[in-house]
């Protein structure tokens, strides 16, 4: 089984990703959390945890890991520290430890942050982190969802390298996509956007070359 570090495991989407990977026969998730009191929810399910803060030294977090899913977010409070520099530090650690694939949860609009009406600082931070990942030499998948909501899993999306329209998508569907692209046969060195749609997640990836 491949060991996957889930950065931002205590977030709403992060928790779903960890649970999905824990149910998989291919992956063993490691939940990276910031506070000791956040560990028990995972340990009670037999899921291993790594205690680390993106604002501090994270150079040892990827040791022994095969892949990384970066699903952390500052919630708009410390975008430079967490969304940009935190991501860059995990990317650096991943390079050092020979991570086979780095899956980045980004955001629609991160390709052109200067055009955003709102969340410009956040999108700029995500943009910089995405560019840093692309330039790192790591095998990557950058997933850019539309506006997130808490609707139930539909398992259906619309996916394209550039959708040219806005839309929403549930955190549950985003988690499904991130867990899916952790596989070797999907979205290698690819960036794509996703919103709620009518195509089954597994079928949507046929439009993105492996």
Backbone bond lengths (Angstrom), bond angles and torsions (degrees), N, CA, C in turn:
res aa  C-N    CA-C-N  psi(-1)  N-CA   C-N-CA  omega(-1)  CA-C   N-CA-C  phi
1 X - - - 1.472 - - 1.523 110.13 -
2 X 1.334 115.20 140.25 1.453 119.73 179.12 1.532 110.49 -83.58
3 X 1.306 114.96 137.60 1.458 120.48 178.61 1.523 109.16 -89.45
4 X 1.343 115.09 125.13 1.461 120.17 -178.19 1.525 109.88 -120.25
5 X 1.317 115.64 123.07 1.458 121.41 173.97 1.525 108.51 -82.87
6 X 1.338 116.39 122.87 1.460 121.15 176.23 1.529 107.38 -104.01
7 X 1.321 115.94 107.48 1.460 122.17 179.94 1.529 108.04 -87.08
8 X 1.330 116.15 127.66 1.461 119.59 -174.35 1.514 111.50 88.24
9 X 1.332 115.64 30.65 1.469 120.96 -173.78 1.526 113.03 -65.43
10 X 1.323 118.23 -22.10 1.460 120.38 -178.26 1.525 112.91 -83.48
11 X 1.322 117.90 -8.44 1.459 120.50 177.31 1.518 111.46 -74.23
12 X 1.321 115.85 167.09 1.471 120.44 -178.18 1.526 111.55 -58.67
13 X 1.316 116.89 -48.00 1.460 121.28 178.49 1.520 110.61 -70.39
14 X 1.337 116.53 -41.09 1.463 120.97 -179.82 1.513 113.19 -58.15
15 X 1.323 116.44 -42.18 1.473 120.06 179.43 1.525 110.92 -61.57
16 X 1.337 115.56 -41.43 1.467 119.30 179.56 1.530 111.24 -65.84
17 X 1.334 116.60 -38.95 1.461 120.18 178.29 1.526 110.32 -61.62
18 X 1.331 116.10 -47.47 1.466 120.49 -179.53 1.525 110.78 -58.98
19 X 1.324 117.14 -44.23 1.470 120.44 -179.88 1.523 111.95 -64.47
20 X 1.328 116.57 -39.41 1.468 120.17 178.22 1.526 110.96 -63.84
21 X 1.319 116.18 -46.35 1.465 120.03 -179.96 1.522 111.12 -64.77
22 X 1.331 115.85 -34.52 1.466 120.48 -179.33 1.525 111.49 -67.63
23 X 1.330 116.72 -25.18 1.463 121.43 178.41 1.525 112.25 -85.94
24 X 1.326 116.02 -10.22 1.465 121.33 -176.33 1.519 111.23 -81.31
25 X 1.304 115.66 148.28 1.464 120.50 175.86 1.526 111.62 -85.69
26 X 1.338 116.51 -5.37 1.461 120.38 -175.47 1.527 113.62 -103.87
27 X 1.337 116.82 -22.74 1.462 119.99 -170.71 1.520 112.46 -124.37
28 X 1.327 114.08 150.39 1.456 121.76 170.77 1.530 107.26 -122.69
29 X 1.352 117.57 110.21 1.458 119.37 -177.12 1.523 112.75 -79.77
30 X 1.316 115.10 146.38 1.460 123.11 170.37 1.527 106.27 -119.98
31 X 1.311 116.59 116.40 1.456 121.39 -175.58 1.523 110.56 -86.46
32 X 1.326 116.99 113.88 1.458 120.85 176.45 1.524 108.81 -88.73
33 X 1.333 115.29 119.87 1.461 121.19 -179.37 1.524 109.38 -128.59
34 X 1.326 115.10 162.47 1.459 121.07 -172.30 1.522 112.81 -94.38
35 X 1.346 116.80 -28.83 1.464 120.67 -174.28 1.531 110.60 -123.06
36 X 1.336 117.27 143.97 1.472 120.93 179.77 1.525 112.97 -56.78
37 X 1.336 117.03 -35.30 1.468 119.57 -178.14 1.530 112.80 -70.06
38 X 1.320 116.88 -10.77 1.469 120.23 177.86 1.530 112.21 -87.42
39 X 1.319 117.29 -7.49 1.467 120.75 -173.82 1.529 113.35 -77.74
40 X 1.326 117.40 -34.26 1.466 120.69 -169.82 1.525 112.81 -61.98
41 X 1.334 117.22 -36.79 1.476 120.30 -179.18 1.530 111.40 -58.66
42 X 1.324 116.59 -29.13 1.459 121.09 178.68 1.529 111.29 -89.61
43 X 1.315 115.64 -44.29 1.469 119.66 -178.51 1.518 111.74 -61.56
44 X 1.333 117.03 -31.61 1.467 120.69 179.43 1.525 111.92 -65.80
45 X 1.335 116.53 -19.29 1.476 121.91 177.49 1.524 111.42 -101.43
46 X 1.330 115.90 6.28 1.464 119.34 -179.54 1.513 113.44 80.34
47 X 1.343 116.66 17.39 1.461 121.19 -179.53 1.531 108.97 -95.16
48 X 1.313 116.12 131.25 1.458 120.59 -179.26 1.528 110.84 -76.58
49 X 1.326 115.22 149.85 1.459 120.38 -177.76 1.526 111.10 -125.16
50 X 1.322 114.61 156.88 1.462 122.28 173.52 1.522 106.97 -129.57
51 X 1.319 116.11 124.43 1.460 121.54 -177.98 1.528 109.25 -92.52
52 X 1.335 116.20 116.22 1.466 120.42 -178.74 1.524 109.14 -162.16
53 X 1.326 114.74 151.65 1.463 122.20 -179.13 1.525 108.14 -118.72
54 X 1.323 116.33 126.03 1.466 121.24 -177.89 1.526 112.83 -61.37
55 X 1.316 116.91 -20.05 1.459 119.76 178.76 1.528 111.57 -84.11
56 X 1.331 116.28 -5.82 1.471 121.32 -178.75 1.542 109.36 -116.18
57 X 1.322 116.23 -160.32 1.464 122.03 179.20 1.529 109.93 -76.33
58 X 1.317 117.43 123.49 1.467 121.40 179.24 1.532 110.79 -123.18
59 X 1.311 116.03 20.44 1.469 120.36 -171.66 1.527 113.62 -65.06
60 X 1.342 117.87 -20.45 1.470 119.59 -178.15 1.531 113.41 -100.49
61 X 1.333 117.53 1.65 1.463 119.51 -173.28 1.522 113.71 -70.00
62 X 1.327 117.36 -27.07 1.471 120.44 -175.31 1.528 113.05 -96.72
63 X 1.307 116.44 2.33 1.467 119.88 -178.86 1.528 109.90 -63.38
64 X 1.334 115.94 126.42 1.461 120.78 179.99 1.513 114.90 82.25
65 X 1.332 116.88 -1.86 1.462 120.54 179.85 1.528 110.58 -86.59
66 X 1.331 115.05 154.94 1.467 120.78 174.69 1.523 111.56 -97.73
67 X 1.346 116.12 -37.85 1.463 120.79 -175.98 1.521 109.68 -144.42
68 X 1.327 115.65 166.09 1.461 122.30 179.97 1.524 109.24 -133.83
69 X 1.334 116.28 136.75 1.464 121.45 166.82 1.523 106.88 -116.77
70 X 1.323 116.32 117.12 1.468 121.48 -179.15 1.519 108.13 -97.37
71 X 1.346 116.24 105.94 1.460 121.54 -178.75 1.525 111.20 -123.32
72 X 1.329 115.88 20.52 1.463 120.27 -178.81 1.515 110.93 -79.34
73 X 1.328 115.46 153.81 1.452 120.82 175.87 1.513 110.25 -155.33
74 X 1.300 115.63 147.36 1.462 120.43 -177.12 1.524 112.62 -84.58
75 X 1.322 116.70 -9.92 1.458 119.00 -174.26 1.520 112.12 70.23
76 X 1.336 115.54 20.64 1.455 120.51 177.69 1.512 114.71 86.34
77 X 1.349 116.83 1.50 1.467 119.47 -174.81 1.525 112.98 -90.14
78 X 1.305 116.77 -41.05 1.467 120.58 -177.75 1.521 108.90 -134.68
79 X 1.318 115.31 62.97 1.465 120.09 -171.07 1.530 111.82 -64.39
80 X 1.322 117.41 -39.61 1.468 119.68 -179.44 1.522 110.45 -68.03
81 X 1.328 116.52 -44.33 1.465 121.34 -177.09 1.521 113.13 -68.03
82 X 1.338 116.25 -44.31 1.470 121.08 -172.31 1.525 111.85 -97.22
83 X 1.328 116.54 -59.92 1.468 120.77 -171.94 1.526 112.61 -67.57
84 X 1.325 116.42 -32.07 1.467 118.78 178.92 1.531 112.22 -101.26
85 X 1.335 116.42 -66.91 1.468 119.01 -174.17 1.524 112.78 -67.29
86 X 1.329 116.62 -35.25 1.468 119.79 176.56 1.517 111.30 -61.95
87 X 1.331 114.89 -44.03 1.460 119.71 178.08 1.524 110.93 -63.19
88 X 1.332 116.36 -43.14 1.472 120.12 -179.53 1.527 111.18 -61.26
89 X 1.331 116.73 -37.84 1.464 120.09 -179.77 1.533 111.44 -67.06
90 X 1.325 116.23 -38.17 1.470 119.57 176.80 1.531 110.23 -68.68
91 X 1.317 116.94 -37.48 1.470 120.72 176.64 1.528 110.52 -62.60
92 X 1.319 116.60 -44.39 1.471 120.49 177.94 1.529 111.19 -60.29
93 X 1.333 115.98 -44.35 1.465 120.16 178.62 1.522 110.81 -63.28
94 X 1.336 116.37 -37.75 1.463 121.42 -179.78 1.523 111.41 -65.65
95 X 1.325 116.06 -39.18 1.470 120.26 176.42 1.524 110.46 -63.07
96 X 1.309 115.87 -44.99 1.465 121.36 -178.17 1.528 111.00 -60.92
97 X 1.329 116.07 -37.37 1.462 120.33 -174.75 1.522 114.11 -98.68
98 X 1.337 117.68 7.51 1.460 120.94 173.88 1.518 115.06 67.39
99 X 1.345 115.76 39.65 1.468 120.39 178.35 1.536 109.87 -60.50
100 X 1.333 115.70 137.02 1.468 120.88 -174.85 1.530 113.82 -80.83
101 X 1.332 116.37 -25.90 1.465 119.25 178.95 1.525 108.98 -158.31
102 X 1.325 114.83 137.98 1.459 121.62 179.52 1.528 107.45 -120.62
103 X 1.341 115.91 116.41 1.464 121.56 -179.97 1.527 108.15 -102.54
104 X 1.306 116.63 120.62 1.461 122.38 -176.33 1.529 111.30 -109.09
105 X 1.328 116.55 122.90 1.457 120.51 169.94 1.520 107.81 -83.75
106 X 1.311 116.19 109.01 1.457 122.45 -178.88 1.528 108.54 -107.34
107 X 1.308 117.19 -143.70 1.457 120.84 -179.82 1.520 110.00 -155.14
108 X 1.307 115.34 143.01 1.453 119.09 172.37 1.535 108.63 -58.63
109 X 1.313 116.62 134.66 1.460 121.34 -176.06 1.512 113.20 100.26
110 X 1.339 116.34 -10.90 1.466 119.40 -179.54 1.524 112.29 -71.25
111 X 1.329 116.96 -15.38 1.462 119.26 178.15 1.532 111.43 -77.37
112 X 1.353 116.84 -26.32 1.468 120.82 -179.75 1.533 109.74 -138.27
113 X 1.327 116.72 66.87 1.472 119.59 -174.76 1.518 114.17 -63.10
114 X 1.321 115.94 -26.41 1.465 119.54 -178.06 1.530 112.14 -67.86
115 X 1.329 116.84 -17.12 1.462 120.63 -179.10 1.525 112.92 -92.12
116 X 1.332 117.04 -3.34 1.459 120.79 -175.59 1.532 111.37 -73.63
117 X 1.332 115.93 142.96 1.469 121.59 175.73 1.531 110.73 -81.44
118 X 1.321 115.39 -31.44 1.454 120.56 -179.94 1.524 109.34 -142.23
119 X 1.325 115.87 167.70 1.472 122.32 -178.40 1.529 112.22 58.00
120 X 1.324 116.19 29.54 1.464 119.63 -175.02 1.534 112.03 -61.81
121 X 1.338 116.50 -42.43 1.468 120.25 179.95 1.524 111.37 -63.93
122 X 1.342 115.36 -41.11 1.471 120.33 178.37 1.523 110.56 -63.15
123 X 1.314 117.17 -47.59 1.465 121.15 -178.09 1.522 111.52 -66.35
124 X 1.330 116.97 -33.82 1.462 120.51 176.21 1.531 110.37 -65.32
125 X 1.324 116.05 -41.51 1.471 120.60 177.72 1.529 110.87 -63.49
126 X 1.334 116.34 -43.27 1.467 120.10 178.62 1.533 110.13 -65.17
127 X 1.324 115.95 -40.39 1.464 120.71 178.09 1.528 110.56 -58.41
128 X 1.321 116.25 -48.54 1.462 120.30 -178.33 1.525 111.79 -63.25
129 X 1.323 116.41 -39.22 1.467 120.20 178.12 1.523 110.78 -66.32
130 X 1.337 116.58 -40.69 1.465 120.40 179.32 1.527 111.43 -63.38
131 X 1.332 116.40 -44.17 1.463 120.97 179.12 1.530 110.10 -62.60
132 X 1.318 115.95 -41.68 1.463 121.05 179.51 1.526 110.69 -60.99
133 X 1.338 115.84 -41.02 1.465 120.30 178.07 1.527 110.91 -65.34
134 X 1.325 116.76 -45.55 1.468 120.39 -179.99 1.528 111.62 -59.95
135 X 1.324 115.65 -35.67 1.460 120.61 -177.48 1.532 113.11 -85.13
136 X 1.325 116.71 -3.28 1.471 120.49 -172.30 1.525 113.87 -76.92
137 X 1.327 115.93 -22.37 1.460 119.11 -174.14 1.517 112.99 90.68
138 X 1.334 116.67 -7.43 1.462 120.13 176.80 1.528 110.27 -74.95
139 X 1.335 116.50 151.52 1.459 120.95 168.53 1.529 106.91 -71.06
140 X 1.334 117.13 127.52 1.457 119.45 -173.05 1.525 112.28 -135.15
141 X 1.335 114.23 159.06 1.459 122.83 165.19 1.518 106.21 -135.47
142 X 1.330 116.24 122.23 1.461 121.46 179.35 1.523 107.86 -108.73
143 X 1.331 115.81 118.74 1.462 122.30 -175.19 1.525 108.66 -108.57
144 X 1.337 116.09 121.87 1.463 121.12 -176.78 1.532 110.43 -117.39
145 X 1.324 116.93 93.73 1.464 119.60 179.10 1.525 112.14 -80.39
146 X 1.325 114.39 161.18 1.453 120.22 170.43 1.520 109.86 -74.38
147 X 1.322 117.17 -159.38 1.467 121.02 -179.00 1.525 110.30 -63.30
148 X 1.325 115.88 132.98 1.457 120.54 -176.19 1.524 111.15 -85.67
149 X 1.329 115.88 140.30 1.461 120.63 172.60 1.533 109.19 -132.43
150 X 1.322 115.95 176.11 1.468 120.96 -177.04 1.516 112.55 -105.09
151 X 1.324 117.40 24.92 1.458 120.76 177.10 1.526 110.69 -63.77
152 X 1.311 115.76 163.18 1.465 120.96 179.15 1.531 110.44 -69.75
153 X 1.316 114.33 159.05 1.460 121.30 177.75 1.526 110.54 -58.26
154 X 1.338 117.02 128.26 1.463 121.01 174.56 1.522 110.33 -104.47
155 X 1.354 115.49 -25.37 1.472 123.24 -177.22 1.525 111.62 65.07
156 X 1.343 115.70 17.14 1.462 120.37 178.28 1.523 109.44 -130.20
157 X 1.318 115.58 135.83 1.462 120.56 -176.18 1.522 110.53 -140.80
158 X 1.323 114.67 172.08 1.461 121.92 165.30 1.517 105.57 -117.33
159 X 1.310 117.16 130.62 1.463 121.86 -173.02 1.518 110.26 -133.72
160 X 1.328 115.33 135.44 1.456 120.60 174.45 1.527 108.33 -159.87
161 X 1.319 115.57 159.04 1.461 118.18 174.74 1.527 110.10 -62.19
162 X 1.324 117.01 -32.48 1.460 122.15 174.23 1.521 108.08 -148.35
163 X 1.337 116.88 113.92 1.458 120.33 -174.38 1.529 112.98 -82.33
164 X 1.343 116.28 -26.48 1.462 121.06 -179.06 1.518 113.65 59.18
165 X 1.330 115.18 29.34 1.473 120.40 172.62 1.520 108.18 -160.57
166 X 1.310 115.26 159.17 1.456 121.28 179.95 1.523 110.19 -90.88
167 X 1.324 115.27 167.79 1.454 120.03 177.54 1.514 110.34 174.72
168 X 1.318 114.85 173.24 1.454 121.54 178.27 1.522 110.00 -111.61
169 X 1.311 115.23 167.10 1.462 121.38 175.51 1.526 107.77 -158.70
170 X 1.328 116.14 147.62 1.465 118.99 -178.63 1.522 110.81 -78.35
171 X 1.328 115.25 149.30 1.461 120.15 175.85 1.533 110.77 -59.12
172 X 1.327 116.55 -32.82 1.474 120.10 179.41 1.517 111.55 -65.05
173 X 1.326 116.38 -40.21 1.467 119.28 178.19 1.530 111.15 -70.07
174 X 1.330 116.29 -36.80 1.464 119.65 176.68 1.527 110.10 -62.28
175 X 1.330 116.48 -42.85 1.469 120.26 178.63 1.527 110.87 -60.42
176 X 1.326 116.67 -41.08 1.465 120.96 178.03 1.527 111.09 -61.09
177 X 1.339 115.97 -42.25 1.460 120.11 -179.71 1.530 110.59 -65.37
178 X 1.326 116.92 -45.29 1.463 120.16 -178.57 1.529 111.37 -62.74
179 X 1.321 116.25 -40.67 1.464 119.62 177.60 1.525 110.71 -66.26
180 X 1.320 116.68 -35.45 1.463 121.31 -179.53 1.530 111.40 -67.34
181 X 1.335 116.02 -43.08 1.464 118.05 -175.77 1.527 112.49 -77.02
182 X 1.316 116.87 -4.35 1.469 119.27 173.12 1.531 111.36 -69.82
183 X 1.325 116.22 -17.76 1.457 120.44 178.59 1.532 110.95 -70.63
184 X 1.312 115.82 153.00 1.465 121.07 -177.28 1.526 113.29 -68.12
185 X 1.324 116.78 -27.07 1.466 120.07 -170.98 1.530 113.65 -91.68
186 X 1.327 117.66 7.88 1.460 120.77 -175.75 1.529 110.65 -128.96
187 X 1.330 115.70 132.47 1.468 122.44 166.99 1.523 113.84 48.90
188 X 1.304 115.90 66.15 1.463 120.70 174.56 1.526 109.36 -96.07
189 X 1.336 115.54 126.08 1.469 122.13 -175.90 1.526 111.04 52.95
190 X 1.325 114.13 49.29 1.465 121.03 -178.37 1.525 110.94 -129.55
191 X 1.324 115.61 148.34 1.458 123.22 172.60 1.514 107.88 -123.65
192 X 1.339 117.25 133.28 1.459 118.61 179.95 1.517 111.36 -152.08
193 X 1.339 115.50 159.74 1.463 123.29 -179.80 1.526 109.43 -106.58
194 X 1.335 115.88 149.85 1.462 120.73 178.80 1.527 110.62 -139.82
195 X 1.318 115.31 141.52 1.465 122.63 169.81 1.529 107.34 -140.70
196 X 1.311 115.48 173.01 1.459 120.27 176.52 1.526 109.11 -58.37
197 X 1.329 116.26 140.27 1.458 119.33 -177.20 1.506 112.39 -157.15
198 X 1.324 116.57 -156.14 1.464 121.47 -175.20 1.525 113.14 -120.52
199 X 1.328 116.76 3.19 1.463 120.91 -178.43 1.517 110.33 -101.97
200 X 1.318 116.29 131.17 1.460 119.94 177.47 1.528 109.81 -56.58
201 X 1.333 116.28 141.55 1.457 120.86 -176.00 1.525 111.26 -53.20
202 X 1.318 117.27 -46.44 1.472 120.75 -178.08 1.532 110.72 -60.70
203 X 1.348 117.77 -37.45 1.458 120.92 -179.16 1.516 111.96 -77.11
204 X 1.329 117.64 -29.46 1.467 121.30 -177.10 1.510 111.90 -61.22
205 X 1.326 117.20 -29.09 1.444 120.43 -176.68 1.526 112.86 -75.37
206 X 1.294 117.52 -9.93 1.465 119.91 178.42 1.526 111.23 -65.75
207 X 1.350 115.57 -18.96 1.459 119.29 179.79 1.529 111.97 -87.76
208 X 1.344 115.46 -5.38 1.461 120.73 177.52 1.504 108.21 -115.23
209 X 1.311 116.26 119.21 1.457 118.93 -174.57 1.537 110.85 -65.21
210 X 1.328 115.76 148.12 1.472 119.96 -178.55 1.517 109.76 -73.56
